[in-house]
Amino acid sequence: MAERLYIHPVNPQNRNVLRARDLILEGAVTVLPTDSGYALVCQQEDKKARERILRIREVDKNHNFTLLCADLSTISLYAHVDNTSFRLIKNNTPGPYTFILKATKEVPRKLMNEKKKTIGIRLPGNPIMRALLAELPEPVMSVSLILPGRDVAENDPDEIEGKLGNLVDLIVDGGFTAEKPTTVVSMVDSGDIQILRQGEGDPSPFV
């Protein structure tokens, strides 16, 4: 049965944040709150954890994961960001956006879009997520917790425990979250920035 760990959604308790960090570093498949519902999270290079997440989501091995990053400097290690894109990201994060960027060689191949060599990057604004990322040595890979037959990510930790208590290792309870998905912004070509999906984040700065 998954460990359920309550972390205050506004003022995360450091002791519990460190507990969540330790479990992730030990290989836990973790449910975490974000700006746009809960997400399934694990370490970048953890093949077994990734395969478990794919089974929970019932998606194939080519499903695109997103890297959750702590800050802007981290992004430049994993994605090619020109000056225009950097300014836009800086002025609008942290927040409910996913940025599609050209991946660098630091991105594990299984995480990037194999044909386009792109990667999804997020700088979440959720205080729990930010506190946890600050304690982790590198970004974690994530995918929205959208269960089979559903269109939006789960946002109720009680329901998540009922459905996934035997399938994940850790559920971080950060209370109810927003149900809207992130706004997805393609920045692969800075001369052609595109809104691929309008969600929780205001798209107007990128149009």
Secondary structure by P-SEA (a helix, b strand, c coil): cbbbbbcccccccaaaaaaaaaaaaaccbbbbbccccbbbbbccccaaaaaaaaaaacccccbbbbbbbccaaaaaacccccaaaaaaaaacccccbbbbcccccccccccccccccbbbbbbcccaaaaaaaaaccbbbbbbcccccccccccccaaaaaaccccccccccccccccccccbbbbccccccccccccccccccccc
